[in-house]
Amino acid sequence: MAALSDRRKVSSVSLLVPSVLLVLLAGLLAKETGLVGRAPMGGSLDEPVVVTMAPREFRYRAAGEYFKNGYAVDGPMLTMRITAPLTIMKYQVTASDYARCVADAACPPAEPEHSPSDADRMPVTGVSYDDAQAYAAWLSQRTGAVWVLPTDEQLAFAAGSRFPDDALGVDPDSNNPAQRWLADYFREASRKASREPEPQLLGHFGEGEFGLADFAGNVWEWTTTCSRRVSLDESGSVMSEISSCGIYIASGKHRAALSSFVRNPKGGGCAVGAPPDSVGFRLVRDTRWYAPVLQRLRSKGVDV
């Protein structure tokens, strides 16, 4: 038995050593090629205030346009689970935060409709999806952490009960188009009536139960979730799906599908429904150990 135990130990060691060497070799290669190990660039920059939320299950209505038998229906309500803690900016990126990126020639100037009365305490608006991505790359370089735009699911997780439910509430088996037309009409009328166009100081709209501030105020937030059109069969299973990743979901009081280059959503860039009052963003800190590698690959044009 002792001999068998010794053989098992030798076998385990023989398997472990190559694995360790492979990891070390991969790490050295990544460092030499610049995929990891880069120090923060530029002067020191304080990291933004964040909230970190423990993993949990939550209910989430899938984003997108859904159709059944040729009629628009509500997206399915799903039970989702975030399996790792989520670290997200407590507040939206401010006008002064974004101005620093512009001063470093890493971001294009914003196109706000209103001049911020207090740039340090006002969310930046008039920024496109592409602008927000440029800011995330700049902030990552300046802080040494990895910052990315959230998905729609991550915003729903962080916002809790403040996240909108876009359901029309019409029977999905109904073949009466008038019911859907009326429900959609009243929903859009309600959205237009509740508009409060001018952005407000940070904290004006309060916090959700998990500490996220100002979500669903009057500044919608860019996400990396692509707009999509889904056709369902009689049983509700997906028959076909078309994703449009030049158009992204911005979430706030309701979801809006916006082209990636749009800075002023009221200028005709909203793909579906009432446009947002304004559009800005907040970022998630990607704490996965391999996040720097993914970031460097994306910066080199690799789709990961």
N, C-alpha and C positions, 0 to 999 in steps of 0.2 A: 504493500500500500504506500509505503514511504517513497518507493521508486516512482510509482504512478503520480504521486503528488508533486515530486520534483520535476517530472516530465511536463506536467500541466503548468508549473511555474515557468519553466523554460519556454514552453510554447507561448504563454501569455506575454512574456518579455520579448520574444522574437517578433510578435505581432505589434507590440507597442512601440518598439524602437523605430521601425520604419515610419510609423504614423507620426511620431514626434519629429523625426527628421524632415518629413514632408511638410509639416506645418512650419517648421523653422525656415526651410528653403523657400516656401511660398511667402512668408513674411519678409525675408531678405529681398526676394525678387520684387515684391510690391513696394518696398521702401526704395529700392534702387530705381525703379521706374516711376516713382512719384505718386503711386496710388495711395500710400499711407505715409505717416510720419512727417507730414508738413507742419511747420510751426505756423501760428496765426500770422497773417500778413498785415502790414500797416501798424499804426499806433494802437495802444490798448483801447478796448471797447467793452464797456460793461454789458453783460448779457441781460436780456429783457426779463421782466418779472414773469414767472411761469406758475402754473398749477400742475400738479402731478396727480393723476387719478388711478386708483387701483383697478385691476381687471374686474369685469363683471359682465353679466348678460344684459341686453337691452333690446327694446322693440324698435324696429326701424322699417319705415315704408320705403321700398326700393325706388331709387331715382329713375326717371325716364318716362317716355310716353308708351303706354300699353294699350293694345287693341285686341278685341275679341269679337269674332264674327263681323269685322269691319267697323265696330263701334269702339270709341275710346272708353277705357275702364281704368279704375284705380290700380296703381302698382301694388304688388303683394306686400302684406305686413309680415316681416321676418323677425325671428328671434336670432340676434347676433351675439357674439361674444368676443370681446377684446381680451386677448390672452396674456398681454404684458402691460405694465403700467404705461400710461400715455402722458407725456410731458408736452404741454401746449402753452403758448403765450396767454397770459391772463387777459391782456388788453390787445386791441388791434394795433398794428404798426402805426406810429404817429407821423405827422407831417415832418417833424424835425428829424425823426429817425430816418425817414426816407430821404430827406434832404442831404444827409451825410453821405448816403450812397451816390446821390447825384453829384455831390462835390468831389467824390472820388472817381468820377467819370465811369462808374459801374452801372448806373441806372439812368434811364432817360427821365427828363422832368415830368412831374405829374401834371395833369390837366384838370385841376379842381374847378368846380363851378363857383365855389365860395372861398374867399381868402380866409385861412384859419386865423381866428382871433388870438389863439394861443397855440403856436405850433408844437410846443412840448406836450400839450394835453389834448390835442385834437387828432382824430384818426386821419391818416392820409386817404384821400379819395382821388378819383380821376386817374387810376392806375389800371393797366390791363393785366391779363394773366401773364403775358410775357414779361411785363415790368416786375410783377411779384416774383417770378422765377429768378429774374436778375438780382433782386434784392436778397432772396434766399441764398444764392450763390455768394454774394458779397458778404453777407452776415456770417456765413460759414467760414469764409476766408479770414475775416477779421476777428472771430472769436475762437476758432479752432474746433468748435462743435459743428455738428451737421444739422442744418435747418432746412426744412422742406415744407411745401404747402400741404395742408391736410387733405384727406379724402372727405367726401360727403359723409361717409359712415363715421369717420373720426370726429367730425364736427357734431354729428348727432349724438355720439357717445359723450362728448364733453359738454354739450349744451343741455342734455337731460330733457326736462319737461318743456324747455323753451324752444326746442326744435320743432319746426312746423310739420303738421300732417296735411299734405296736399290732397287728401281724398275728397272726392265729390260726394261720396255717400250714396251713390246711385246703385241700385241692384245690378250686379254685373251680368245677370241673365236677361235683363230687360232689353227688348228690341225697340223701345220707344225713344227715338232720338231727341224728342222734345224735352224729356226729363234731363238728359245730359246737357242740352243747350241751356236750359233754364238754370241748372245748378252751376254751370260754368259762368253764365252771365252774372249771377248774384255773387259768386266768388270774386270775379274780376272787379265788379263794382265796389265790393267791400274793400278790396286791396287798394283801389284808387282813392277811396274816401279816407283811408287811414294814413295817407302819406304825410310825412313831416320832413320836407326836403333838406333842410339845413343840418349838417352834421353837428353833433353836440360834444361837449367835453367828455373825456374818459370817465367812466363811472356813472354817467347820467342815466343810463338805462338799467343800472343795478346788476346784480349777479344771480346766476342760476344756482341750483342746489349743490353743484360741484365746484363752485368758485369761478366759473368762466364769466367774465364781465362783458356787458353791452351786446351780447349776441341777440339777434332779432330786434335790434334798435332800428336805426335807419341807414346803416351802412352794411350792405351785403358783403359776403366774404368769398373770395375765390377758393375753389377746390380743384383737385386734380381729377375729379370724376367726370368722365366724358358723357356727353349727351347721347342718348340711345333711344331707338324705336323698337319695341318688342311686340311681336304678334303671338297670341296665345290660342291654343285649340280649345275645344269644348270643355276639357277637363282642367284647363288652366295651365297646362304645360307649355313651355316655350316652343313655338314652331320655328320662328326665325328672329334674328336680332341684328340690327344695324347700328354700329357705334360710330359716332362722329367726333373724333378727337381733335378737331379744330374748334369745337364748341364745348365749353366746360360749364359745369354747374356752379353757380354762385348762390350761396345759401344765406337766408336772413329771415325776414317775416314770412317769406315763401321762397321756393326755389325758382331760379331763373337760369335759362340756358343762354350763355353769352359767347360770342366769338372771341377768340383768344386775344385779339388786338384791340378790343373795345375798351375805351377809357370812360366814356360818358354813355351809360346804358340807356339814357332817355333820348339819345340821338338816333335811335332806330336800330341799335345793335342787339336788341333782345330777340332771341329766336322764337320764344313762346310766351304768351301772356303779358301781364302788366310788368313794365320794367322796374328794376330797383330804384330807390331814391338816389343812392350813390353806391359805389363799389370800392372796397378796400380789401384788406386781408390781415390774417395773423398766421403764425407758423408753428409747426410741430418740431420739437427737437428729437431727431432720430438717435436713440441711444443704443441701437444694436451694435455689437462689436465690429461688424463688417460694414457698417454704414459709410465710413470714409472711403472704402474701396469702391462701393457702389457710386458714391458721389463723383469720384475721380473718373470712373468709367463713363458716367453720363456726361461729364465735362469734355470727354474726348469723343462724344457722339455715339457711344455704345448704348443701345436701348436695353436697359435692365430694370 
